[in-house]
Amino acid sequence: MVLKGLLVVASGFAFIFASGIPMRMLGRFRPDYKKDGLYWGIGIWIIAFFVSNFLQSLVKQIATHGEGQVSGWVPYLLGAVLTMLLLQIGMRIFLRKRAVQGEDIDSDGLALGFGIGVITQIFTGLSLIGAGAGLMFQGFGMQTVPGTVQSGTIEMISSANFLSLLAALLSMIFYRMALLTVSSVQGYLVAGSLKGKAARFWSALLVAVAFSWVIFFVQWALGTENPGQILGITSPFISLVSIAYYAIVFYLGYRWLAGELGSAVSKKSKKGAKNDGRK
């Protein structure tokens, strides 16, 4: 029990800080990006998240005449679309103001993506740390408070075999890395939509929605009880499939964005050298 608790606590910290891996890898292309864009990304995500949940709750209440009970996967999938759309509208408003001020909106879009990737699912990592600590306390003979959210998570973890737990935790860490990569691509594409490439706004929405939809349907097809759920224990096979998916998303997203950022930096350097030559 204590060993499981240590593993979960360590995984919780790894989950939180795993977003720093793609951030550092991508940030080297734009090391001068303004940090306030990162904080704005966090703020925009918080607003979009609460507005989306309010609208979804309102629609459910109207559709069910006040009962508020809607089952099935359709609300989940449509909710993801609404949240991403509101998020991108907020990003576009912010970036338009930056463009008027003459700022480098590609860099700002990247910073927004960093902020969104950092804050999204952050409480999952904190929940893991709390559950792991509770599991350790139980291992030392101490009791947790029954009926709490953490007690349910602790019970789920304690009943899982070690292999399933390890695979699930690794899947979550890979998810975190892929998530920040996708949000960075999303921010960069939204910035591009303000530079004469309007279709990039919808490309960003497609990328963000596809990221959550694809793994949802893959897990659903494999018989997962709660597909798309981040904090949960699945069979080792399903966790390995999820790890492979997140690794592919991370790799493809990083390669594409690194190519875009590298190309932009190269063009900027050549332009600067050409201007210096004229002088």
PyRosetta script that sets phi, psi and omega in degrees:
from pyrosetta import init, pose_from_sequence

init()
pose = pose_from_sequence("MVLKGLLVVASGFAFIFASGIPMRMLGRFRPDYKKDGLYWGIGIWIIAFFVSNFLQSLVKQIATHGEGQVSGWVPYLLGAVLTMLLLQIGMRIFLRKRAVQGEDIDSDGLALGFGIGVITQIFTGLSLIGAGAGLMFQGFGMQTVPGTVQSGTIEMISSANFLSLLAALLSMIFYRMALLTVSSVQGYLVAGSLKGKAARFWSALLVAVAFSWVIFFVQWALGTENPGQILGITSPFISLVSIAYYAIVFYLGYRWLAGELGSAVSKKSKKGAKNDGRK")
pose.set_psi(1, -43.3)
pose.set_omega(1, 179.9)
pose.set_phi(2, -65.0)
pose.set_psi(2, -40.8)
pose.set_omega(2, 179.6)
pose.set_phi(3, -62.7)
pose.set_psi(3, -42.5)
pose.set_omega(3, 176.9)
pose.set_phi(4, -61.5)
pose.set_psi(4, -42.9)
pose.set_omega(4, -180.0)
pose.set_phi(5, -61.1)
pose.set_psi(5, -43.9)
pose.set_omega(5, 177.8)
pose.set_phi(6, -61.4)
pose.set_psi(6, -41.6)
pose.set_omega(6, 179.7)
pose.set_phi(7, -62.5)
pose.set_psi(7, -42.8)
pose.set_omega(7, -178.2)
pose.set_phi(8, -69.1)
pose.set_psi(8, -41.6)
pose.set_omega(8, 177.9)
pose.set_phi(9, -61.2)
pose.set_psi(9, -47.8)
pose.set_omega(9, 179.1)
pose.set_phi(10, -60.7)
pose.set_psi(10, -39.2)
pose.set_omega(10, 179.6)
pose.set_phi(11, -68.5)
pose.set_psi(11, -33.7)
pose.set_omega(11, 177.4)
pose.set_phi(12, -62.7)
pose.set_psi(12, -45.1)
pose.set_omega(12, 177.0)
pose.set_phi(13, -66.6)
pose.set_psi(13, -40.7)
pose.set_omega(13, 178.6)
pose.set_phi(14, -62.6)
pose.set_psi(14, -38.9)
pose.set_omega(14, 178.9)
pose.set_phi(15, -61.2)
pose.set_psi(15, -45.9)
pose.set_omega(15, -177.7)
pose.set_phi(16, -64.6)
pose.set_psi(16, -45.9)
pose.set_omega(16, -173.7)
pose.set_phi(17, -89.1)
pose.set_psi(17, -5.6)
pose.set_omega(17, 179.5)
pose.set_phi(18, -63.3)
pose.set_psi(18, -25.2)
pose.set_omega(18, 178.7)
pose.set_phi(19, -65.0)
pose.set_psi(19, -21.2)
pose.set_omega(19, 179.7)
pose.set_phi(20, -69.6)
pose.set_psi(20, -20.6)
pose.set_omega(20, -178.7)
pose.set_phi(21, -66.9)
pose.set_psi(21, -58.5)
pose.set_omega(21, 178.0)
pose.set_phi(22, -67.1)
pose.set_psi(22, -29.5)
pose.set_omega(22, 178.9)
pose.set_phi(23, -62.7)
pose.set_psi(23, -43.9)
pose.set_omega(23, 179.0)
pose.set_phi(24, -67.6)
pose.set_psi(24, -40.0)
pose.set_omega(24, -178.8)
pose.set_phi(25, -65.6)
pose.set_psi(25, -40.2)
pose.set_omega(25, -179.1)
pose.set_phi(26, -82.3)
pose.set_psi(26, -32.3)
pose.set_omega(26, -177.4)
pose.set_phi(27, -64.8)
pose.set_psi(27, -22.1)
pose.set_omega(27, -179.5)
pose.set_phi(28, -67.8)
pose.set_psi(28, -20.0)
pose.set_omega(28, 176.9)
pose.set_phi(29, -78.0)
pose.set_psi(29, -27.6)
pose.set_omega(29, 177.7)
pose.set_phi(30, -134.0)
pose.set_psi(30, 66.2)
pose.set_omega(30, -176.5)
pose.set_phi(31, -64.9)
pose.set_psi(31, -16.0)
pose.set_omega(31, -178.2)
pose.set_phi(32, -95.1)
pose.set_psi(32, 12.6)
pose.set_omega(32, -178.7)
pose.set_phi(33, -62.3)
pose.set_psi(33, 143.9)
pose.set_omega(33, -175.4)
pose.set_phi(34, -77.3)
pose.set_psi(34, 127.7)
pose.set_omega(34, -175.9)
pose.set_phi(35, -66.4)
pose.set_psi(35, -23.9)
pose.set_omega(35, 179.9)
pose.set_phi(36, -66.2)
pose.set_psi(36, -24.7)
pose.set_omega(36, 175.6)
pose.set_phi(37, -64.3)
pose.set_psi(37, -35.1)
pose.set_omega(37, 177.1)
pose.set_phi(38, -63.2)
pose.set_psi(38, -44.1)
pose.set_omega(38, 179.7)
pose.set_phi(39, -68.1)
pose.set_psi(39, -35.6)
pose.set_omega(39, 176.1)
pose.set_phi(40, -65.1)
pose.set_psi(40, -36.3)
pose.set_omega(40, 176.9)
pose.set_phi(41, -60.8)
pose.set_psi(41, -42.0)
pose.set_omega(41, 177.3)
pose.set_phi(42, -62.0)
pose.set_psi(42, -45.6)
pose.set_omega(42, -179.1)
pose.set_phi(43, -64.7)
pose.set_psi(43, -42.3)
pose.set_omega(43, 179.4)
pose.set_phi(44, -63.2)
pose.set_psi(44, -40.6)
pose.set_omega(44, 178.8)
pose.set_phi(45, -62.7)
pose.set_psi(45, -43.7)
pose.set_omega(45, -179.2)
pose.set_phi(46, -60.1)
pose.set_psi(46, -45.7)
pose.set_omega(46, -179.8)
pose.set_phi(47, -64.3)
pose.set_psi(47, -46.9)
pose.set_omega(47, -179.0)
pose.set_phi(48, -62.3)
pose.set_psi(48, -39.3)
pose.set_omega(48, -178.9)
pose.set_phi(49, -63.0)
pose.set_psi(49, -48.1)
pose.set_omega(49, -177.7)
pose.set_phi(50, -71.8)
pose.set_psi(50, -38.5)
pose.set_omega(50, 177.8)
pose.set_phi(51, -64.5)
pose.set_psi(51, -42.6)
pose.set_omega(51, 179.0)
pose.set_phi(52, -61.8)
pose.set_psi(52, -45.7)
pose.set_omega(52, 179.6)
pose.set_phi(53, -64.9)
pose.set_psi(53, -37.0)
pose.set_omega(53, 177.8)
pose.set_phi(54, -64.5)
pose.set_psi(54, -46.3)
pose.set_omega(54, -179.5)
pose.set_phi(55, -65.0)
pose.set_psi(55, -40.5)
pose.set_omega(55, 178.4)
pose.set_phi(56, -64.0)
pose.set_psi(56, -42.1)
pose.set_omega(56, 178.6)
pose.set_phi(57, -64.6)
pose.set_psi(57, -39.8)
pose.set_omega(57, 179.5)
pose.set_phi(58, -63.9)
pose.set_psi(58, -44.3)
pose.set_omega(58, 179.4)
pose.set_phi(59, -63.8)
pose.set_psi(59, -41.0)
pose.set_omega(59, 179.3)
pose.set_phi(60, -62.7)
pose.set_psi(60, -41.8)
pose.set_omega(60, 179.6)
pose.set_phi(61, -63.3)
pose.set_psi(61, -41.2)
pose.set_omega(61, 179.7)
pose.set_phi(62, -68.7)
pose.set_psi(62, -43.7)
pose.set_omega(62, -176.8)
pose.set_phi(63, -67.7)
pose.set_psi(63, -31.1)
pose.set_omega(63, -176.6)
pose.set_phi(64, -105.6)
pose.set_psi(64, 10.1)
pose.set_omega(64, 178.8)
pose.set_phi(65, 56.9)
pose.set_psi(65, 42.9)
pose.set_omega(65, 174.3)
pose.set_phi(66, 92.6)
pose.set_psi(66, -9.7)
pose.set_omega(66, -179.8)
pose.set_phi(67, -75.6)
pose.set_psi(67, -33.3)
pose.set_omega(67, 174.2)
pose.set_phi(68, 72.1)
pose.set_psi(68, 14.1)
pose.set_omega(68, -178.9)
pose.set_phi(69, -105.5)
pose.set_psi(69, 110.2)
pose.set_omega(69, 178.1)
pose.set_phi(70, -128.7)
pose.set_psi(70, 120.2)
pose.set_omega(70, -177.8)
pose.set_phi(71, -106.4)
pose.set_psi(71, 169.2)
pose.set_omega(71, 178.1)
pose.set_phi(72, 101.7)
pose.set_psi(72, 173.8)
pose.set_omega(72, -175.1)
pose.set_phi(73, -93.1)
pose.set_psi(73, -12.9)
pose.set_omega(73, -178.4)
pose.set_phi(74, -61.1)
pose.set_psi(74, -47.8)
pose.set_omega(74, 178.5)
pose.set_phi(75, -58.7)
pose.set_psi(75, -37.9)
pose.set_omega(75, 179.7)
pose.set_phi(76, -63.0)
pose.set_psi(76, -46.6)
pose.set_omega(76, -177.2)
pose.set_phi(77, -69.1)
pose.set_psi(77, -42.4)
pose.set_omega(77, 178.6)
pose.set_phi(78, -68.3)
pose.set_psi(78, -32.5)
pose.set_omega(78, 176.8)
pose.set_phi(79, -62.7)
pose.set_psi(79, -37.1)
pose.set_omega(79, 177.9)
pose.set_phi(80, -64.5)
pose.set_psi(80, -39.8)
pose.set_omega(80, 178.8)
pose.set_phi(81, -64.1)
pose.set_psi(81, -46.3)
pose.set_omega(81, -178.7)
pose.set_phi(82, -61.7)
pose.set_psi(82, -45.3)
pose.set_omega(82, -179.1)
pose.set_phi(83, -61.7)
pose.set_psi(83, -45.7)
pose.set_omega(83, -179.3)
pose.set_phi(84, -65.7)
pose.set_psi(84, -37.3)
pose.set_omega(84, 179.8)
pose.set_phi(85, -65.5)
pose.set_psi(85, -46.3)
pose.set_omega(85, 178.1)
pose.set_phi(86, -62.7)
pose.set_psi(86, -39.5)
pose.set_omega(86, 179.5)
pose.set_phi(87, -61.8)
pose.set_psi(87, -45.3)
pose.set_omega(87, -178.9)
pose.set_phi(88, -70.0)
pose.set_psi(88, -32.1)
pose.set_omega(88, 175.6)
pose.set_phi(89, -63.2)
pose.set_psi(89, -44.2)
pose.set_omega(89, 177.5)
pose.set_phi(90, -62.6)
pose.set_psi(90, -41.0)
pose.set_omega(90, 178.2)
pose.set_phi(91, -63.5)
pose.set_psi(91, -42.1)
pose.set_omega(91, -177.9)
pose.set_phi(92, -66.1)
pose.set_psi(92, -40.0)
pose.set_omega(92, 177.9)
pose.set_phi(93, -61.4)
pose.set_psi(93, -45.6)
pose.set_omega(93, 179.9)
pose.set_phi(94, -63.4)
pose.set_psi(94, -45.9)
pose.set_omega(94, -176.8)
pose.set_phi(95, -69.2)
pose.set_psi(95, -31.3)
pose.set_omega(95, 177.4)
pose.set_phi(96, -64.2)
pose.set_psi(96, -40.7)
pose.set_omega(96, 177.7)
pose.set_phi(97, -64.8)
pose.set_psi(97, -39.2)
pose.set_omega(97, 177.8)
pose.set_phi(98, -64.0)
pose.set_psi(98, -38.7)
pose.set_omega(98, -179.7)
pose.set_phi(99, -64.8)
pose.set_psi(99, -40.2)
pose.set_omega(99, 178.2)
pose.set_phi(100, -62.2)
pose.set_psi(100, -34.1)
pose.set_omega(100, 179.4)
pose.set_phi(101, -79.9)
pose.set_psi(101, -1.0)
pose.set_omega(101, 178.4)
pose.set_phi(102, 79.9)
pose.set_psi(102, 19.7)
pose.set_omega(102, -179.0)
pose.set_phi(103, -81.2)
pose.set_psi(103, 163.4)
pose.set_omega(103, 175.9)
pose.set_phi(104, -79.9)
pose.set_psi(104, 96.5)
pose.set_omega(104, -172.5)
pose.set_phi(105, -74.4)
pose.set_psi(105, -20.6)
pose.set_omega(105, 173.7)
pose.set_phi(106, -63.2)
pose.set_psi(106, -44.8)
pose.set_omega(106, 177.7)
pose.set_phi(107, -65.3)
pose.set_psi(107, -40.6)
pose.set_omega(107, 178.9)
pose.set_phi(108, -66.7)
pose.set_psi(108, -37.7)
pose.set_omega(108, 177.8)
pose.set_phi(109, -63.7)
pose.set_psi(109, -39.4)
pose.set_omega(109, 177.3)
pose.set_phi(110, -63.7)
pose.set_psi(110, -42.2)
pose.set_omega(110, 179.5)
pose.set_phi(111, -64.4)
pose.set_psi(111, -39.8)
pose.set_omega(111, 176.6)
pose.set_phi(112, -60.3)
pose.set_psi(112, -44.6)
pose.set_omega(112, 178.4)
pose.set_phi(113, -60.2)
pose.set_psi(113, -39.7)
pose.set_omega(113, 177.0)
pose.set_phi(114, -60.1)
pose.set_psi(114, -47.5)
pose.set_omega(114, -178.5)
pose.set_phi(115, -62.4)
pose.set_psi(115, -41.6)
pose.set_omega(115, 179.7)
pose.set_phi(116, -65.3)
pose.set_psi(116, -42.6)
pose.set_omega(116, 179.3)
pose.set_phi(117, -66.2)
pose.set_psi(117, -32.3)
pose.set_omega(117, -179.6)
pose.set_phi(118, -70.5)
pose.set_psi(118, -42.4)
pose.set_omega(118, -173.9)
pose.set_phi(119, -83.1)
pose.set_psi(119, -30.9)
pose.set_omega(119, -177.3)
pose.set_phi(120, -63.1)
pose.set_psi(120, 128.1)
pose.set_omega(120, 178.3)
pose.set_phi(121, 65.1)
pose.set_psi(121, 17.2)
pose.set_omega(121, -179.9)
pose.set_phi(122, -61.2)
pose.set_psi(122, -33.5)
pose.set_omega(122, -178.3)
pose.set_phi(123, -72.2)
pose.set_psi(123, -19.0)
pose.set_omega(123, 173.6)
pose.set_phi(124, -64.3)
pose.set_psi(124, -43.0)
pose.set_omega(124, 177.4)
pose.set_phi(125, -63.2)
pose.set_psi(125, -42.4)
pose.set_omega(125, 178.5)
pose.set_phi(126, -65.0)
pose.set_psi(126, -36.1)
pose.set_omega(126, 177.9)
pose.set_phi(127, -64.8)
pose.set_psi(127, -39.4)
pose.set_omega(127, 177.6)
pose.set_phi(128, -62.8)
pose.set_psi(128, -44.0)
pose.set_omega(128, -179.7)
pose.set_phi(129, -62.1)
pose.set_psi(129, -44.3)
pose.set_omega(129, 179.1)
pose.set_phi(130, -64.5)
pose.set_psi(130, -42.3)
pose.set_omega(130, 179.8)
pose.set_phi(131, -66.7)
pose.set_psi(131, -40.7)
pose.set_omega(131, 178.9)
pose.set_phi(132, -63.7)
pose.set_psi(132, -40.6)
pose.set_omega(132, 177.6)
pose.set_phi(133, -64.3)
pose.set_psi(133, -41.3)
pose.set_omega(133, 177.9)
pose.set_phi(134, -62.9)
pose.set_psi(134, -37.5)
pose.set_omega(134, 178.4)
pose.set_phi(135, -65.8)
pose.set_psi(135, -38.4)
pose.set_omega(135, 177.6)
pose.set_phi(136, -66.0)
pose.set_psi(136, -40.0)
pose.set_omega(136, 178.2)
pose.set_phi(137, -61.3)
pose.set_psi(137, -41.4)
pose.set_omega(137, 177.6)
pose.set_phi(138, -63.4)
pose.set_psi(138, -37.4)
pose.set_omega(138, 178.6)
pose.set_phi(139, -63.9)
pose.set_psi(139, -27.8)
pose.set_omega(139, 178.3)
pose.set_phi(140, -92.4)
pose.set_psi(140, 8.2)
pose.set_omega(140, 176.9)
pose.set_phi(141, 90.9)
pose.set_psi(141, 7.3)
pose.set_omega(141, 179.2)
pose.set_phi(142, -93.5)
pose.set_psi(142, 150.6)
pose.set_omega(142, -176.5)
pose.set_phi(143, -103.0)
pose.set_psi(143, 141.2)
pose.set_omega(143, 173.4)
pose.set_phi(144, -92.1)
pose.set_psi(144, 163.5)
pose.set_omega(144, -179.2)
pose.set_phi(145, -74.8)
pose.set_psi(145, 119.4)
pose.set_omega(145, -178.6)
pose.set_phi(146, -70.2)
pose.set_psi(146, 152.5)
pose.set_omega(146, 175.3)
pose.set_phi(147, 85.6)
pose.set_psi(147, -2.5)
pose.set_omega(147, 178.9)
pose.set_phi(148, -87.2)
pose.set_psi(148, 166.8)
pose.set_omega(148, 178.2)
pose.set_phi(149, -61.8)
pose.set_psi(149, -40.9)
pose.set_omega(149, -179.2)
pose.set_phi(150, -65.0)
pose.set_psi(150, -35.4)
pose.set_omega(150, -178.8)
pose.set_phi(151, -64.4)
pose.set_psi(151, -34.7)
pose.set_omega(151, 176.9)
pose.set_phi(152, -67.2)
pose.set_psi(152, -40.8)
pose.set_omega(152, 177.9)
pose.set_phi(153, -66.6)
pose.set_psi(153, -40.7)
pose.set_omega(153, 179.3)
pose.set_phi(154, -61.9)
pose.set_psi(154, -42.7)
pose.set_omega(154, 179.8)
pose.set_phi(155, -63.7)
pose.set_psi(155, -40.9)
pose.set_omega(155, 179.5)
pose.set_phi(156, -63.4)
pose.set_psi(156, -43.0)
pose.set_omega(156, -178.6)
pose.set_phi(157, -69.6)
pose.set_psi(157, -43.6)
pose.set_omega(157, -176.3)
pose.set_phi(158, -65.3)
pose.set_psi(158, -28.9)
pose.set_omega(158, -178.4)
pose.set_phi(159, -84.9)
pose.set_psi(159, -11.3)
pose.set_omega(159, -178.8)
pose.set_phi(160, -82.6)
pose.set_psi(160, 145.7)
pose.set_omega(160, 174.9)
pose.set_phi(161, -74.6)
pose.set_psi(161, 160.6)
pose.set_omega(161, -170.4)
pose.set_phi(162, -62.6)
pose.set_psi(162, -39.9)
pose.set_omega(162, -178.6)
pose.set_phi(163, -65.1)
pose.set_psi(163, -45.1)
pose.set_omega(163, 178.9)
pose.set_phi(164, -62.6)
pose.set_psi(164, -40.3)
pose.set_omega(164, -179.9)
pose.set_phi(165, -64.7)
pose.set_psi(165, -46.8)
pose.set_omega(165, -178.9)
pose.set_phi(166, -61.5)
pose.set_psi(166, -44.9)
pose.set_omega(166, 179.9)
pose.set_phi(167, -63.9)
pose.set_psi(167, -40.2)
pose.set_omega(167, 179.9)
pose.set_phi(168, -65.5)
pose.set_psi(168, -41.2)
pose.set_omega(168, -179.8)
pose.set_phi(169, -66.9)
pose.set_psi(169, -40.5)
pose.set_omega(169, 176.6)
pose.set_phi(170, -63.3)
pose.set_psi(170, -38.6)
pose.set_omega(170, 178.0)
pose.set_phi(171, -61.2)
pose.set_psi(171, -40.1)
pose.set_omega(171, 179.9)
pose.set_phi(172, -66.3)
pose.set_psi(172, -39.6)
pose.set_omega(172, 180.0)
pose.set_phi(173, -66.5)
pose.set_psi(173, -42.7)
pose.set_omega(173, 176.9)
pose.set_phi(174, -64.6)
pose.set_psi(174, -36.4)
pose.set_omega(174, 176.6)
pose.set_phi(175, -58.7)
pose.set_psi(175, -43.6)
pose.set_omega(175, -178.2)
pose.set_phi(176, -61.0)
pose.set_psi(176, -41.9)
pose.set_omega(176, 179.2)
pose.set_phi(177, -67.0)
pose.set_psi(177, -43.3)
pose.set_omega(177, 179.2)
pose.set_phi(178, -66.0)
pose.set_psi(178, -37.0)
pose.set_omega(178, -178.6)
pose.set_phi(179, -60.5)
pose.set_psi(179, -47.9)
pose.set_omega(179, -179.0)
pose.set_phi(180, -67.1)
pose.set_psi(180, -34.3)
pose.set_omega(180, 177.4)
pose.set_phi(181, -63.4)
pose.set_psi(181, -44.5)
pose.set_omega(181, 179.4)
pose.set_phi(182, -64.6)
pose.set_psi(182, -43.7)
pose.set_omega(182, -179.3)
pose.set_phi(183, -66.1)
pose.set_psi(183, -31.0)
pose.set_omega(183, 176.5)
pose.set_phi(184, -68.6)
pose.set_psi(184, -43.3)
pose.set_omega(184, 175.8)
pose.set_phi(185, -60.8)
pose.set_psi(185, -42.0)
pose.set_omega(185, -179.7)
pose.set_phi(186, -60.4)
pose.set_psi(186, -48.4)
pose.set_omega(186, 179.7)
pose.set_phi(187, -62.3)
pose.set_psi(187, -40.6)
pose.set_omega(187, -179.9)
pose.set_phi(188, -66.0)
pose.set_psi(188, -40.0)
pose.set_omega(188, 179.8)
pose.set_phi(189, -68.3)
pose.set_psi(189, -40.1)
pose.set_omega(189, 178.2)
pose.set_phi(190, -63.2)
pose.set_psi(190, -38.9)
pose.set_omega(190, 176.3)
pose.set_phi(191, -62.6)
pose.set_psi(191, -40.9)
pose.set_omega(191, 179.1)
pose.set_phi(192, -64.2)
pose.set_psi(192, -27.5)
pose.set_omega(192, 180.0)
pose.set_phi(193, -68.3)
pose.set_psi(193, -15.5)
pose.set_omega(193, 178.5)
pose.set_phi(194, -95.1)
pose.set_psi(194, 3.3)
pose.set_omega(194, -177.7)
pose.set_phi(195, -119.5)
pose.set_psi(195, 40.9)
pose.set_omega(195, 176.9)
pose.set_phi(196, 84.1)
pose.set_psi(196, 9.5)
pose.set_omega(196, 178.7)
pose.set_phi(197, -122.9)
pose.set_psi(197, 67.2)
pose.set_omega(197, -173.3)
pose.set_phi(198, -57.8)
pose.set_psi(198, -31.8)
pose.set_omega(198, -177.9)
pose.set_phi(199, -63.7)
pose.set_psi(199, -20.1)
pose.set_omega(199, -179.0)
pose.set_phi(200, -66.2)
pose.set_psi(200, -24.3)
pose.set_omega(200, 176.8)
pose.set_phi(201, -62.4)
pose.set_psi(201, -45.7)
pose.set_omega(201, -179.1)
pose.set_phi(202, -75.8)
pose.set_psi(202, -28.3)
pose.set_omega(202, 174.0)
pose.set_phi(203, -64.3)
pose.set_psi(203, -39.8)
pose.set_omega(203, 178.3)
pose.set_phi(204, -63.0)
pose.set_psi(204, -42.7)
pose.set_omega(204, 178.7)
pose.set_phi(205, -63.7)
pose.set_psi(205, -41.9)
pose.set_omega(205, 179.4)
pose.set_phi(206, -62.4)
pose.set_psi(206, -43.9)
pose.set_omega(206, 179.9)
pose.set_phi(207, -62.2)
pose.set_psi(207, -47.7)
pose.set_omega(207, -177.0)
pose.set_phi(208, -65.1)
pose.set_psi(208, -43.2)
pose.set_omega(208, -179.6)
pose.set_phi(209, -69.8)
pose.set_psi(209, -42.6)
pose.set_omega(209, 179.9)
pose.set_phi(210, -60.8)
pose.set_psi(210, -34.7)
pose.set_omega(210, -179.9)
pose.set_phi(211, -56.7)
pose.set_psi(211, -44.6)
pose.set_omega(211, -179.6)
pose.set_phi(212, -85.3)
pose.set_psi(212, -33.0)
pose.set_omega(212, -178.0)
pose.set_phi(213, -68.8)
pose.set_psi(213, -43.5)
pose.set_omega(213, -174.9)
pose.set_phi(214, -61.5)
pose.set_psi(214, -48.9)
pose.set_omega(214, -178.4)
pose.set_phi(215, -68.4)
pose.set_psi(215, -30.1)
pose.set_omega(215, 176.0)
pose.set_phi(216, -60.4)
pose.set_psi(216, -50.2)
pose.set_omega(216, -177.8)
pose.set_phi(217, -70.9)
pose.set_psi(217, -32.4)
pose.set_omega(217, 176.7)
pose.set_phi(218, -64.5)
pose.set_psi(218, -48.4)
pose.set_omega(218, 179.5)
pose.set_phi(219, -65.6)
pose.set_psi(219, -36.8)
pose.set_omega(219, 178.1)
pose.set_phi(220, -64.4)
pose.set_psi(220, -43.1)
pose.set_omega(220, 179.5)
pose.set_phi(221, -65.1)
pose.set_psi(221, -28.8)
pose.set_omega(221, 179.9)
pose.set_phi(222, -85.1)
pose.set_psi(222, -0.2)
pose.set_omega(222, 175.4)
pose.set_phi(223, 88.7)
pose.set_psi(223, 19.9)
pose.set_omega(223, 177.1)
pose.set_phi(224, -65.2)
pose.set_psi(224, 137.2)
pose.set_omega(224, -177.7)
pose.set_phi(225, -66.8)
pose.set_psi(225, -40.6)
pose.set_omega(225, 179.6)
pose.set_phi(226, -126.2)
pose.set_psi(226, 77.5)
pose.set_omega(226, -177.9)
pose.set_phi(227, -62.8)
pose.set_psi(227, 143.5)
pose.set_omega(227, 178.9)
pose.set_phi(228, 86.0)
pose.set_psi(228, -9.0)
pose.set_omega(228, -178.8)
pose.set_phi(229, -74.4)
pose.set_psi(229, 132.4)
pose.set_omega(229, -177.6)
pose.set_phi(230, -83.7)
pose.set_psi(230, -50.0)
pose.set_omega(230, -178.6)
pose.set_phi(231, -91.9)
pose.set_psi(231, 97.1)
pose.set_omega(231, -178.7)
pose.set_phi(232, -174.1)
pose.set_psi(232, 160.6)
pose.set_omega(232, 179.8)
pose.set_phi(233, -107.6)
pose.set_psi(233, 122.8)
pose.set_omega(233, 177.0)
pose.set_phi(234, -117.4)
pose.set_psi(234, 178.9)
pose.set_omega(234, 177.5)
pose.set_phi(235, -66.5)
pose.set_psi(235, 152.7)
pose.set_omega(235, 179.0)
pose.set_phi(236, -55.1)
pose.set_psi(236, -36.7)
pose.set_omega(236, -179.2)
pose.set_phi(237, -63.5)
pose.set_psi(237, -47.3)
pose.set_omega(237, -179.7)
pose.set_phi(238, -64.8)
pose.set_psi(238, -38.6)
pose.set_omega(238, 177.2)
pose.set_phi(239, -63.4)
pose.set_psi(239, -40.2)
pose.set_omega(239, 178.4)
pose.set_phi(240, -65.8)
pose.set_psi(240, -38.4)
pose.set_omega(240, 175.6)
pose.set_phi(241, -62.3)
pose.set_psi(241, -42.3)
pose.set_omega(241, 178.7)
pose.set_phi(242, -63.8)
pose.set_psi(242, -42.7)
pose.set_omega(242, 178.5)
pose.set_phi(243, -59.4)
pose.set_psi(243, -45.3)
pose.set_omega(243, 179.4)
pose.set_phi(244, -60.7)
pose.set_psi(244, -42.6)
pose.set_omega(244, 179.6)
pose.set_phi(245, -62.5)
pose.set_psi(245, -48.9)
pose.set_omega(245, -178.6)
pose.set_phi(246, -65.3)
pose.set_psi(246, -36.2)
pose.set_omega(246, 178.5)
pose.set_phi(247, -65.2)
pose.set_psi(247, -40.9)
pose.set_omega(247, 179.0)
pose.set_phi(248, -65.5)
pose.set_psi(248, -43.5)
pose.set_omega(248, 178.9)
pose.set_phi(249, -61.6)
pose.set_psi(249, -44.7)
pose.set_omega(249, 178.7)
pose.set_phi(250, -59.9)
pose.set_psi(250, -47.1)
pose.set_omega(250, -177.6)
pose.set_phi(251, -63.8)
pose.set_psi(251, -50.6)
pose.set_omega(251, -177.6)
pose.set_phi(252, -65.4)
pose.set_psi(252, -42.9)
pose.set_omega(252, 179.6)
pose.set_phi(253, -63.2)
pose.set_psi(253, -42.8)
pose.set_omega(253, 180.0)
pose.set_phi(254, -66.3)
pose.set_psi(254, -45.3)
pose.set_omega(254, -178.6)
pose.set_phi(255, -60.4)
pose.set_psi(255, -43.6)
pose.set_omega(255, -178.8)
pose.set_phi(256, -66.6)
pose.set_psi(256, -47.9)
pose.set_omega(256, -176.6)
pose.set_phi(257, -69.5)
pose.set_psi(257, -37.6)
pose.set_omega(257, 177.1)
pose.set_phi(258, -62.3)
pose.set_psi(258, -38.9)
pose.set_omega(258, 177.4)
pose.set_phi(259, -64.0)
pose.set_psi(259, -43.3)
pose.set_omega(259, 179.5)
pose.set_phi(260, -64.5)
pose.set_psi(260, -47.6)
pose.set_omega(260, -178.0)
pose.set_phi(261, -67.3)
pose.set_psi(261, -41.5)
pose.set_omega(261, 179.0)
pose.set_phi(262, -63.4)
pose.set_psi(262, -40.8)
pose.set_omega(262, 178.9)
pose.set_phi(263, -64.5)
pose.set_psi(263, -41.7)
pose.set_omega(263, 179.6)
pose.set_phi(264, -64.8)
pose.set_psi(264, -40.8)
pose.set_omega(264, 178.5)
pose.set_phi(265, -64.7)
pose.set_psi(265, -40.9)
pose.set_omega(265, 179.3)
pose.set_phi(266, -63.1)
pose.set_psi(266, -44.5)
pose.set_omega(266, 179.1)
pose.set_phi(267, -63.9)
pose.set_psi(267, -38.8)
pose.set_omega(267, -179.6)
pose.set_phi(268, -66.2)
pose.set_psi(268, -39.3)
pose.set_omega(268, 179.6)
pose.set_phi(269, -66.8)
pose.set_psi(269, -42.5)
pose.set_omega(269, 179.3)
pose.set_phi(270, -64.9)
pose.set_psi(270, -38.5)
pose.set_omega(270, 179.6)
pose.set_phi(271, -65.5)
pose.set_psi(271, -41.9)
pose.set_omega(271, 179.5)
pose.set_phi(272, -65.6)
pose.set_psi(272, -40.2)
pose.set_omega(272, 178.7)
pose.set_phi(273, -65.4)
pose.set_psi(273, -37.5)
pose.set_omega(273, 179.6)
pose.set_phi(274, -66.2)
pose.set_psi(274, -41.6)
pose.set_omega(274, 178.7)
pose.set_phi(275, -66.0)
pose.set_psi(275, -37.8)
pose.set_omega(275, 177.7)
pose.set_phi(276, -65.1)
pose.set_psi(276, -37.2)
pose.set_omega(276, 178.7)
pose.set_phi(277, -64.4)
pose.set_psi(277, -35.9)
pose.set_omega(277, 179.2)
pose.set_phi(278, -68.0)
pose.set_psi(278, -33.0)
pose.set_omega(278, 179.9)
pose.set_phi(279, -68.5)
pose.dump_pdb("model.pdb")
